[in-house]
Amino acid sequence: MATGFLCVSKRIISTGSLNSPFSAYLFCISRLSSTLNVKNPNTAQKTEINRASQYFKRSKLIDKLRVLLHNKPWKPSTSIALEKLEIDNFVVAQVLRTTSLTPDTALDFFEWLKSKPEFRNSQYTHHAMIKVLSDKGRLQEMQATVEDIKSGKYRKVSVSYMDLLRWHARAKNLEGVHKIWTEMKKMYENSHFRKKPNAESYNIYMDMLAERNRHREAAGLFLEMIHEGVLPNARTYTVVIRHLVKMGKLNEALEIFKKLPILRVKHTTKQYSILADGFSKLNDVAALMLLVKEMEKDGILPGRAIFSAVQVLRDAGFAEEAQQIVSELLPDENIQALEMSEVIDCSDGDDDEDADEKNCDGGHSSEAGQALKPWMNPAALANALSDWNPATVAALEKSNLVWNTRRVCKVLRAFKKIDAAWEFFHWVAYQPGFMHDIYTMSRMIVMLAREGKAEGVDRLLSKASSECLKLSISTMRLIIEAYGVSKNSDAALRVFREIKSFGLKPNRVLYSSLIHTLVKCNQGLKAVDILEEMMLANICPDIQIFSGLMQHFAMGGDLKTMQVLFQWITQSGSKPDVHAYRILIRAYCKNGRAAIALRLFEDMKSADLIPDAGTKSLLVNSLWEEGKLREAAEVEDKCEQEGLDLPKALPGSVWKSSCADLMLIYDMVAKSFV
């Protein structure tokens, strides 16, 4: 059977025998349902309000409004048609977000709503209206609406700095982004809580600078982000990769993409799509095949943009190579079939980028006479299905929704209740034209692990193994990390020991995830055992693993184990970084051993590592408390004489990204952006 897909049979069992593999599987499923404390759909009581039916009723209403308003001017007949519809805030917000409206029509619609005494606009509808204005570049109307909100004209409606940054960025207004950014930084600097801009605010500003070809300033902002102790996330690197591809520097973009795993940053569908689009335009089949194989390792479901890139290859005369790539991505499929697939979903992947804009389906066509695609919101649907009962099932089946892998993954991801997610997972397996594959299976397994449902995970893993399915190394890592959330160290170790049955070998990132999970479960000694096992397997731990373990034992007051781990750093061929020294110094200071901390402080400076201001202050205060006044004064004097400009925060983090790795990425970005 082809790897990557799980063919779950849907045959109705004619006998009650448990001798056949499929019958045994269903028996396991039924037992698992009871293990998960899931209500039996046949005995669950009906709720007074059928939320699933309400969702589908709203979806039909939203589609009616979208057809009524789509790219059309406001007419008296529009008001008459609207009078007949029961409109609420949710419906209005979704229509504004997912319909191609002219700004004037959107404003007229909004004013019409204000004229209705029974309707009161909410924060969601106001924000959706501003989004329409920003997308169309109507800055004057956008700013007027924002000022009305700030003045308190609308009850329970507010705007944040992040809202303003996003809207001005959507309007391509760099001057506005710069102004808001400056105001936000000043406010944070004067704040009692010493807050700082988050990663997404840096991403927005950096993206706008690069969009205007101010690449040197964008690189400088990336460096500022690192120095402020703000950890770049997946979207940060997506911004960098996108602009490098636009500049024609695909090799540089690919190099940064390859280094993301060592930073504990996941690859995303959008990153793959950007690179695939760039290489397809160069007719670089080898690079596209490389991306496809990496995507399989990451366990990422290919987005529509990937197949668009394949289509470009086919149009350029590489039909055979294009079909080969499709066969790697989706066995038993072909390009023609893919052209007709997934016509409703509007987002490209299941990653976290732009999550606020990607919870809705319902694209729109600019071609006259072509019907709008039906609206769907996976998050809202999952919420409506959270109270699973017979009425929910009836509403789902009546809707006649077409289920595919991407849609199921999206809905599963949006569930907040594991029992409802499991019931949906089981129900959808029996829907016409759909079969669970490795992507939906992986999603469900990770969700079960996060909730600590180890028996469910084991059963699904066993099923995957019996079908000779090869789960990706990234999926196994997610399962292990999910057990860290549910604090189940034994289950995490069991999964780790079973990865060879899927044809996988542990790598450094997987070992790191297991060690971190064990630490979260307060199993520090087991984590050290795994570290030793890792080194015996000739897999060299990186500094983040050592620092994370040192921090764990330091917090528990086990200074001896902490010191041993510090010595292992040099024995393994690595060098202690600023975080490792910081952990040691702070631990010794807090345990009344400031003299040792002072020696480490000097060693740190001798290694050309600059401590943060907080660590220096703690050392000075500890020396004072222990009566070492001369030593405390010397620390202050030396720092002043050497002109050390101590940072308030250290670049990187203990478990994820080291300072050295981040600076390496910065050097690559700075050189590429010139």
N, C-alpha and C positions, 0 to 999 in steps of 0.2 A: 504494500500500500504506500502511496506517495506520502513522504513526510510533509508536515505542515497542515494536513487536514485529517479530521476525525470523522469518519462516517458512522454516525450513530443510527443504527437501524430503527425503522419506525414500523416494523411489522407488528400486527396485532397477534398476540400469543394465543394460540388455539388450545394449548394445554396448560395445565398448572405445574408442570414439571420444572424442577430447578436444575435439571441435568444439562440443558443447553446453556451456552455462555450468555446469551442475551437474556434468558429468563433469570439467570443468576444475577445479572447486572441490574435488572428491574427490581429484584428482591433487595439488592443493596441500596438502590435508590429509595425504596419505601422505608427501609430501616433508617437511612440517613435522614429522611424527613422527620421521623420521630426524634432522632438525635438532636436535630436543629430546633426542636420544639415548634414545628410549623403546624398551624391549624389545618385540619382536614377540610378541603373545600366543600365536601359533602355535608359537613356538620357545622361549618362556621355560620354564625348568625348574620343576617343581612344588616347592613348599616342603614340608618335613616336616609342618608344622602349617598347615592352611588357616585363616587368621585370619578370613576372611570367614564361613566356615561356623561357626566358633566364635562369632562375633558373633551370627549369626541363631539359633544354638542357645540362647545366653544370653537373647536377646530373648524367645523362647518361654517360657523358664523364668521370666523376670521377669514376664511377663504372667500366668502361672499363679499366682505368689505374690501379685500384686496383686489378682487375683480372690479368692484365698483370704482375704486380710487386709482388703480394702477395707471400711471402716466396719463391721467386725464385731467382736464381743467374742471374747476368747481362750477356746477350749474345748479339752478333752482331745483331741477329734478333730483340732484344728488341729495339735497336736504330732505326731500319727500321720501326718497328710498331709505334714508337713514332712520327716519321717524319710526319705521315699522320694525326696526331691529332692537333687541335687548342688548345694550352695549355696557360692558363694565371696564374697569381699569386694566385688567389683564388683557382683554381683547384689544383695547386701544393701543397699549404698549406693543403688543406683538404685531399689530398691523403697521404701526409706524416703523418698527424695526425691520420688517421683512418685506415691505412693499416698495417698489420703485415709485416714489411720489415726487411730483414737482414741488419745490418749496412753497409755492403759492397755494397749491392744493392742501398741503400739510397744514399750513397756517390757517387756511379757511376751515379745515376740519377741526382744528384745535379751538378756533373761535366758536364754531358751532357747538362744540361740546360745552364750552363755558356758558352758553346761553340756556343750557338745560339745567333747571334747578335740581333735578333728581340725580344729576351726575356731578361728581367732584373729582377733579384731576388729582392724581397722587404723585409722589416722587418719581415713580416708574414712568408715568406718562410724560411728565415734564422732561425727564432725562431722555426719553425716546425722541421727543420733539426736538430737543437741542441737538441730538445726534443727526437727525435729518438735516437740520440747518448747517451743521458743521460739515457733513458729507458734501453738501452742495456749495460750500464756500460762502454762505450767507452770514458773514461775520457780524454785520450790524444787528440783524435780528437775533442772532445767537447771543451776542453780548447784552442786548436789551432784556432778553429773557433771563439771563444769568443775574443781571442787576435787580430785576424784579424779585427773584428768589432771595438774593442777599438782603434786600430791604425788608423781608418778612411779609411780602404781599401774599404769599401762598402758605397756608398752614401745613406744618409737617413736611416741608420740602426744603432740602438743603443741598449745597454743593461742596465738594472737597477740592483740595488742590489737585488730587489725582484726576478727578472728573474734568477739571479745567484743562489740565495737561493733555488728556486724551482728546478732548473736543478740539482744542487748538491744533493738535497734531493732525487730526482727521481733516481739518480745514486747511492743512498745509501752511499754517501761519507760524513760521519760525520765530518771528518777533514776539508773538503772544506766548509761545512756549518758553522763550527766554525770560520774559517778564514774570510769568507764573513761577518758573523755576527759581528765579532770584528771590522773589517774595517768600516762597516756601522755605528756602535755605535760611533766610534771615529769621523767619519765624522759629524754625527749629533751633537755630543757634541761641536764640534768646529764651527758649523754652526751659522751664525748670526741670523737665524730665530728660533733657539732652537728647531728644530724638534726632534722627537724621533721615534724609530722603531714602526711600526704599529702592530696591533693584529695578522695579518697573519704571519708576520715574527717571532713573538714569537711562534705561533702555529707550524711552520715548525721546528724550532730549538728544541722545547720541544718534538715534535713527534720523531725526530731523536735520542734525548737522551734516551727517553723511549724505543725506538726500540733496542738500544744497552744495555738495562737493567741498564741504569744509572738513575734510578728512583729518587734518592735523588736530583740529579742535576736538573732533570725535574721539581720536586716540587719547588726547589729553584727559577727556572726561572719563574714559575707561580707566586710566591710571588713577585719577582722583577717586573713582569708585573703589578701587582696590585699597588705596591708602586710607580711606574712610572706614574700612572694615566691612564694606557692603559686598557680599559674595555675589559675583556674576551668576546668573541662572541660565537655563536653557535658552530663553528668549534673547538674552544678551548676546549669546554666541550666534543665534539665528540672525540677529541684526548684522553682526560682523560678517557672517558668511554671505548673506544676501548682497551686501554692498561690495564685497570682494568679487563676487560673481558678476555683478553689474559692471565692475571695472575691468572685467576680463581676466581676473587673477584666480582662475579656478584651482590651480595647483596649490596656491597659498590657502584658499578656502578649504580644500580637502585636507591639508595638513592640520589645520586647526580642528577640523571635524574629527580627525583621527585621534587627537589628544584629549578629547572630552572625557573618555572613560577614566583617565587617570585623575581627572578633577572631580570624579563622582557626579558628572553631569550627563544625563541621559540624552541619547540622540532622539530627535523628534521627527515626525512625519514631514513637517514643514522643511526641516533641514535637508532631508533626503530629496524632497520635491524640488527645492531650489537647485541643488547640485545636479540632479537628474536633468532638469530643464537646461542647465548650462552645458552639460556634456552632450546632450542630444543635439543641440544646435551646432556642436562641433563634429557631429557624427562619430563621437568617440565611444564605440561599442564596448571596448575593454573596460573603460571607466564605469560605464553603466552596469556591466556585469559585476564589477567589484562592489558597486553600491547595492545591487540586488542581493549578493551574498551576505553583505554586512547587515542588510535589513532582515534577512532570515535569521542571522545570529541574534539580532536585537529583539526578535519576535514582534516586529512592528507590521501592522496591517498596511499594505500599500494604499496610498491615497490616489485620488483621481488624477492628480498632477503627474504622478509617476507614469500612468498609462498614456497621458497626453504626450509625455516625453518619448515614450515608445512609439506613439503614432507619428511623431516628427521623424523618427528614424525610418519608419515604413514609407512615409511620403518621400523620403530622400533616396529610396531605392534599396533600403536594407531590410526587406521584408523577412528574410530568413532569420537574420540576427534579431529582429524585433520579436518574432514568434518565439525564439529561444529564450529571450528575457521573460516574456509572458509565461512560458512554461515553467521557468524557475520560480516566478512569483506565485502563480496559481495553476497547479497541474490540472490538465483536462479542460483548460479554458483556451479561448482564442481572442484575438483583438476584436473581431467583429462582435462577439458576445459581450465583451467588456464595454464596447461603445454604447450598449443598451442597458448596462447595469448601473445601479446606484443613481438613478435619475432624480431622486428626491433629496438625498442628504446633501446639505450645503457645506459641511465642514470636511476637511481633508483627513483628519486623524483623531486619535484618542489622546493625544498629548495635552499638556496643560496650557499651551500657549493660547493667549486670547480667549480664555475660557468664558469670559463674560459675553463674548460675541458669538460663541460657537455652540450654544445650547439650543439653537433653533434651526430647524430645517425650513425650507420654503424658498427656494431660489426664484428668481424672476427672469423673464426673457425680454430683451429689448426689441425683438422682432415682432412687427405688427401681426396680429392675428394668431400668434402662437400662445397656447394656453399656459397660464401660470402653473407651476408645480405645486402640488398640495402642501399645505403647511404641516409641520410636525415639530414639536419641542420635546426631545428625549427627557430632559430634566422634569418638565411638567408632567409628562406621561408616567415616569417612574414614581413621582409623588402621588399621582392619582391611583396607581396600582399598589401603593404601600399597604392598604387594608385589603389583603387578598381574600376574596370570597366568591361564591358562585356568581353573584351579580357582576363582579369584576371580570370573571372569565367570559360571561355572556356578552358584556360590552366589548371586550377585546375581539371575540370571534365575529361579532356583528360588524365591527369596523372594517373587516376584510383588508387589513394592512398587509402589505407585502414585506416579509421579513428577510433581511440579508445579514451577512456577518457584521458589517459596520454598524448597522442600526441596532442590532442586538447588543453589541459591545457598548454602544453609547447608552442605551437604556439600562443595562446592567450597572454600568459605572455610576449612574445617577441615583441608584437605590440607596437609601439610608438604613433600611431594615433588611438584615441578611435573610430572614425567613421569607419575606416577600420576593427578594431577589432569587432565592432558590426555587420558589414556586414558579416564578416566571421562566427561569432557566429550564425547568422541567416541562412546563407547558409549551414553550416555543419549539421544543424539539419535535413536537408532533404536528407542527403547522405545515401545510402543503408547500412544497418547494424549498423548505429550509432543512438543513442538517447542521448540527453543531460541528465546528471545526476547531483547529488548535487555538485559534484566537479567542473564540468565545469560551472554550474550555479553560484556557489560561486565565482569562478575566475572572471566571467564577472561582477558580482555585485560589487566586490571590485574595479575593474578597472573603472566602471562608477562612483563610489563614489569618487575615487581619482581625477577624472576630473570634479567633481561637478555636474554630471548629476543626480540630485535627483529624477526627474520624472522616469527615467529609473530604478533606484534602487527600487523605491517604487513599480513599476509595477512588476518587477521580484520577489520581496519579497512577493507581494500579490499572485502571481502565486504559489510560493513555499508554502505559507500558505494554499491556497485553496487545494493544493494536500496533505496537512497534512505532509509536509516534515519538518524534524527537522534539521535546520541549526545548526552547531556547535557553541559553545560559542566563540571559537577562530575566526570563520568567522565573527560573529557579532562584535567582537573586532576590526578585521581588517577593517570592514566597517566604524566603528566609527572613527578609526584612519585615514582612507583615507579621511574622511570629514574634518579632521584637515589639511590635505594637501591642499584641495580645499577651505578651510576657510568657511565651511557651518555648522555653529553651530546648526541652527534650524533643519536641516536634521539629524544631529548626535543625537540630543535629541529625535527626532521622532523615529529613529531606536531603541534607547535605551528603549523607552516606549513600543515598540512593541515586545520585546523579549519574553515576557510571552506567546504570541500567538504561539511561537515555542516550548513551553514547557521548557523554560530555566529560570534560576534565576540569577540575577546579582551577581557577586562575586567581590572580592576586585580588581582583575586585570582589570575587565571590568569597574568598577567605576573609577579606575585610568586612563584608556584610555579615558573615557568620560571627566574627569576633565582636562586632558592634552589637549584634543582637544578643549575644551572651552577656555582654556588659549591661545592656538595658534590662536583662533578666536577673541582674545582680549575681552573675556566675563568672566572676573575674578569674578564678583559678582555672576553670574550664577553658576560658578564653586564652589564658597563657598556654595551656596544653595545645590548643589549636595553633597558636603562634609557633610553638616549637615544631609541631607537625608540618606546618607550612615551610619552615626553614629547612627541615630534613628532606622535604620534597624539592629542594632547590628553587623554591619560589621566594624571592627576596621581598620581605615586607617593606612598604614605603614608610616614610616618616609619620604619616597620618595615623597608621595603625599603632605604632609605638606611642605616639603622643596621646592617642585616645585611651590606651590602656594605662599609661602613666597617670592621666587625669583621674581615671576611675579609682586607682589605688590611693592616689593623693587625697581624694575626697573622703575615702574611708580611713585615712590616717595610717595606711600601711606604707610607711616611707621606705622600708627595706626592699619590698618588691618593686616599688617605684624606681629606686636607685638601680636595681638590677636591670630593669628594662632600659633605663638610660644607658647603661654600659653595653647592652646588646645592640644599641643603635650603631655604635662605632665598630663592634665586632662583625656586624652584618655588612659593613662596607659603606654605610650611610653616614651622614653628618647630622648632629642635632640642629634643629632649626630654632627659630625664636620662640615658637610655641612650646617646645620641649623644655627650654631653659626657663621660660615663664612659669610653667607648671611646677618645676623643681623649686624655684625661688619662692613662689607663693606658698608652697606646701611647707617648706622649712620655716618660713617666717611665721606661719600660723601655728606651728608646733613648737615655738620658742627656741629655734635654732638658727637665729639670724646670722651667726658667724659663718655657717656653711653656706647660707644664702648669699652672703657677701662675696665669698670665693667664687660661687657660680656666676654672680653678676659680673665679676671681673673676667671670668673665662668667656662669658657671653660677648663682652665688648672686644676681647682679644680675637674672637672669631669674626669680627666685623658685623656683629648682629646688634641692632639697636633695640633696646627694650622699650616698652610703652610707658607712658607717664605714670599710669596707675601702679605698675609693678615697682617702679623706682620709689614712688611715694610709700608703698607698703613696706619696702625694705628699710627706708629711712625711719619710718615710724617704729618698726620692729626693733631696730638698733637702739633707738631712744628708750623704748620700754625695757630693754634688757640692760640699760645703763651704758651702752657703748656710744657715748656722745661724740667722741672724737671720730670714730669710724663713720657715724652718720653725717657729720659735717664734711668729712672727706668725700663721701659719695656726692653730696650736693656741689662741693667745690669742683670736683673733677668733671662732673657733667657740665658745669658752667664754663670751665676752662676749655674743655674740648668742643664747646659750642654745639652740644648735642641737642637737636630739635626733636624731642621725644614725641612720638605720635600718640594721639588719644586712644587709638585702636590699632590692633595688629592686622595686617593683611592675611587673608585666608582663614581657615578654621581648623580645629583639631582633627575632626574625623574626615573632612571632605577635601579641601584644597590647601596645599602648602603654599607658603609665600613664594618659594622658589618657582613652583609650577605656574602660579599666577603671573609672576614677572616674566617668565618665559613666553607665556601667551601674549602678554602686553608687548614684548619686543617684536613678536611676529606681527601683531596688529599694527604697531607703529611703523614698521618697515614696509608693510604691505599697503598701508593707507597713504604713504608718501607718493 
